[in-house]
Amino acid sequence: MNTQIDQFCSDLRMNLKMIDEDIRVLEAKAGTATDEAERAVRQQIDSLRKKIDGSKPAIAAATTKARQWVEGQKSAAQNKIAEWKAKGDAKNLQLRAEMADDYAAAMSVIASSAVNEAAKASLEALLAHCDVKASKVAEALR
């Protein structure tokens, strides 16, 4: 169980670190307000959009798994779980553990996608601020 959590945390940290590095580079380029910087940001947004679009089937499957877990938790109320423990009902406890693993994996997929969406939104905001800056520069040159 800990290995799954460790793997999720490691993957999430790596994903966040890569996104952070990309954004820092793009912010530095955007500070120069050049067409090259804007192209770089737009390319990164396109790359994230493709990644997000490519993950839609996995997100749909993960959402289904998450819903199944929630529904399963409703039907197997805590007193039922306590009953399985008391009776030593390994079959139902094992099934519940496997469903919990599926739920954790599904939520990891959803969380990773949310991180990509947040990175894309940050880059779009960066572009919007670059547009404001460019407009002020153009206005000052008039």
C-alpha positions in Angstrom: 0.0 0.0 0.0 2.7 2.5 0.9 4.5 1.8 -2.4 1.4 3.0 -4.3 1.2 6.2 -2.2 5.0 6.7 -2.6 4.8 6.2 -6.4 1.9 8.7 -6.6 3.7 11.3 -4.6 6.9 10.8 -6.6 5.0 11.1 -9.9 3.1 14.1 -8.8 6.3 15.8 -7.5 8.1 15.1 -10.8 5.2 16.4 -12.8 5.0 19.6 -10.7 8.7 20.1 -10.9 8.7 19.8 -14.7 5.8 22.2 -15.0 7.5 24.6 -12.6 10.7 24.5 -14.6 8.8 25.1 -17.8 6.9 28.0 -16.4 10.1 29.6 -15.0 11.8 29.4 -18.4 8.7 30.7 -20.1 8.3 33.6 -17.6 11.9 34.6 -18.2 11.3 34.6 -22.0 8.0 36.4 -21.5 9.8 39.1 -19.6 11.5 40.1 -22.8 8.1 40.5 -24.5 9.3 39.1 -27.8 7.4 37.1 -30.4 9.7 34.2 -29.7 8.6 34.2 -26.0 5.0 34.2 -27.0 5.6 31.4 -29.5 7.3 29.4 -26.7 4.4 29.9 -24.4 1.9 29.0 -27.0 3.8 25.9 -27.9 3.8 24.9 -24.2 0.1 25.5 -24.0 -0.5 23.4 -27.2 1.7 20.6 -25.7 -0.4 20.7 -22.5 -3.6 20.8 -24.4 -2.6 17.7 -26.4 -1.6 15.9 -23.1 -4.9 16.9 -21.5 -6.9 15.8 -24.6 -5.0 12.5 -24.7 -5.8 11.8 -21.1 -9.5 12.3 -21.5 -10.3 8.5 -21.9 -8.2 7.8 -18.8 -9.9 10.6 -16.9 -13.3 9.2 -17.9 -12.3 5.7 -16.8 -10.8 7.1 -13.6 -14.0 9.0 -12.9 -16.0 5.9 -13.3 -13.7 4.0 -10.9 -14.0 6.8 -8.4 -17.8 6.8 -8.6 -17.8 3.0 -8.2 -15.7 3.4 -5.0 -18.1 6.0 -3.6 -21.1 3.9 -4.4 -19.4 0.8 -2.9 -18.6 2.7 0.2 -22.3 3.7 0.6 -23.5 0.1 0.2 -20.8 -1.4 2.4 -21.4 0.9 5.4 -18.8 0.9 8.2 -20.9 -1.6 10.3 -20.8 -4.1 7.4 -17.0 -3.7 7.2 -16.7 -4.2 11.0 -18.8 -7.3 10.6 -16.5 -8.7 7.8 -13.5 -8.0 10.1 -15.2 -9.8 13.1 -16.2 -12.8 10.9 -12.8 -12.9 9.2 -14.5 -12.5 5.8 -11.2 -12.2 3.9 -13.0 -12.4 0.5 -15.1 -9.3 1.0 -12.3 -7.4 2.8 -9.9 -8.3 -0.1 -12.5 -7.1 -2.6 -12.8 -3.9 -0.7 -9.0 -3.4 -0.6 -8.8 -4.0 -4.3 -11.5 -1.5 -4.9 -9.7 1.0 -2.7 -6.5 0.5 -4.7 -8.5 1.2 -7.9 -10.0 4.3 -6.3 -6.5 5.6 -5.3 -5.2 4.9 -8.8 -8.2 6.6 -10.4 -7.8 9.7 -8.2 -4.1 9.8 -9.1 -5.0 10.0 -12.8 -7.6 12.8 -12.0 -5.1 14.7 -9.9 -2.4 14.6 -12.6 -4.8 15.8 -15.1 -5.8 18.7 -12.8 -2.1 19.6 -12.4 -1.8 19.8 -16.2 -5.0 21.9 -16.5 -3.6 24.3 -13.8 -0.3 24.6 -15.7 -2.2 25.4 -18.9 -4.3 28.0 -17.1 -1.2 29.6 -15.7 0.4 29.8 -19.1 -2.7 31.3 -20.6 -2.7 33.9 -17.8 1.0 34.6 -18.5 0.1 35.2 -22.2 -2.8 37.5 -21.2 -0.3 39.6 -19.1 2.1 39.7 -21.9 -0.6 41.0 -24.2 -1.3 43.8 -21.6 2.4 44.6 -21.4 2.7 44.6 -25.2 -0.3 46.9 -25.5 1.2 49.4 -23.0 4.5 49.4 -24.9 2.7 50.0 -28.2 0.7 52.8 -26.7 3.9 54.4 -25.3 5.5 54.3 -28.7 2.6 56.1 -30.4 
